[in-house]
Amino acid sequence: MLVLGIESATESAGVALADEAGCIASCSVERGRRHTESIAPAVAWMVEQAGVDLHDLAAVAVDIGPGLFTGLRVGVATAQGVAFALGIGVVPVASTQILALGVLAVTGSLPGSEGSEGATSGVTLAVGDRAPSPASAPSPASAPSPASAPSPASAPSPASAAGASGSTGPEVVAVLDARRGEVFWGRFDSLGRRLHADRVGDPTELCHELAASVTQSVLVGDGAHRYAELLASVGSVVMAPAWMANPQARLLALIGAERALNGDLVAPGGLTPVYLREPDARIGWEQRSAAPQPEAQPEAQPEAQPEAQPEAQPEAQPEAPRGATAGEVGGR
């Protein structure tokens, strides 16, 4: 089952092809935020290089967010266009879950878990500069889809989640830069299962949440690195390497292939991005509209002009008889 993965939630844009055996090909642009210009050509080039045809696709996997508004729109629209054209389904995957499963795919087990390198200190993330191996990637089939994620009010606490599920390692907290001084974040246990619905807020809110946790947390994502100094002030956190900061298209495609095999698909028209807040342009417009407007000054009225006096008409002169001269007329 061949699946196309489209990743565009952050500044990194990427596409990948995968099936049940692993990742076949991938292509990414790590900087520039030129999603509109890069994704469609990247798909065409990758398909050609991999020697496959788009009509061989069984599904399209796409990152539905949270993430950058424009990037998500481009990725979701591209996925819908391909799926509509080919008559296939779509696998929606949350950006936070891709990041969390990426940590597990690279490390195999998290710091603090039995058999993990560097577990004695529990402070440094013991990973090398190696790409994730598809064979070592955890099966995402057991991870709930974003639509089925529990609400924050009903989400179990980290401690109770660990006890109920048998998860004994640290949590993975995926943190994405939301701009405007905010971050998106989602929390997962050491088996990659979601602990609460994705949230958006000030980084200090996340700090308070982490400080209240009784479990060590591994932070991953561009938001974690942007606010690294602040988040590091919470003593129970570990920072994943910077090269893991963006969701990877190859892992997205692998998750998509696994879920497509299980029939976890939606119709292209039912695909809904997860923005978590209004786009920046609309926020700016609403703030501008809400700002007090200066009072309108009354228009100056023009001064009244004096009425024009009628011009004096010259007195009419008597008409001279026909044939008479002017002298004759005056003498009569």
Steps between C-alpha positions, in 0.01 A plus 500: 500500500677811373444821698608857427586712804475881487661699783458879520415596859828681571765685302615159373303370202536139392343209315563126521387166364458193721330164506464222755868408451638846582589836350569493126601860431485844659576859408509802730572872502611598849489880476323781327127434562442478125244224530286612207793496257672185628250228594341422161835497309652287778223243463550483123878468529487237776246284319713511186820413687331216687369354175136492612181650364260718696219266397673230709417694819256342741479798739645840586624580851515866600600697806185680618669708771520680721754713319550799274171607344619548141705180499208293625267645238744415221561146625136417562389649167768300314398178676134562419578574137701179453244289687203644309676449167590138574186409694691391812477571871710720728677422829507809728788505750572761770835680486555445872459125461748488212757677717437273799521180297814639336672508839401140564605392151851641544569396858323167510441571870497825691744620768416347833358184345666169570788431263524857373837663458552787738223379729721550804484878481154529345599849384646462152323342207718213383463511124759509223496695175320228311182501301202308634480144377158396369550157651548646846206740481227416750170390359266800498195281465432516873525879510162675489424729212470877573123477470485236776742673736355559846404850600730679747237470771473123467865429426669280761787638700851389395535290811166321460560452127835337566356271765201395292690434180822353633702792366791562736720735297491879467234685308566650158378858463484629142528880493454702180562871454162667451647849451359807680676384820302175525558127452294197407564189706383143548605242759553128442610213720813297433300265277388784276143520626338841532440632853289804409375698204740746338507845659616853419621760747784697650821298563468579870172303504690199372767556766236488774356182350842334485586607853180336628585170330650220706663348190811611316424652158689496171431818300518493121410756233597843372298663778699311762824637355374854457407515869770259618634727774156551653392136473835378634426682823268211579739247647329184376535557125739372233545672164504292181761593232429796271501281188182334632323837533269464197255218419653270239313407182651148497355420842167654399489270197580197718221588742269549204585160353435328834166672553390453139552125540266513798242696302546818705415738214277801445347637182691796350204730562498409869859609560516774764822681602565559869586871535419545874474878445403753236754583225738788576349717225153475652632560852676815378187621321280444805746684722504787254120507485476497880741792542330834592446716197562880512182710521388641171542877482204698362563634156562875476207680343584751227438867589181647363565717200313836464224493246603636165346840422331528163702704253367850419334505161568803271199728429322427175552766231203603281514346162567745220235519228591336178702740290567749784847583622613505860506882502150520378372273766662700777360829369137399505 
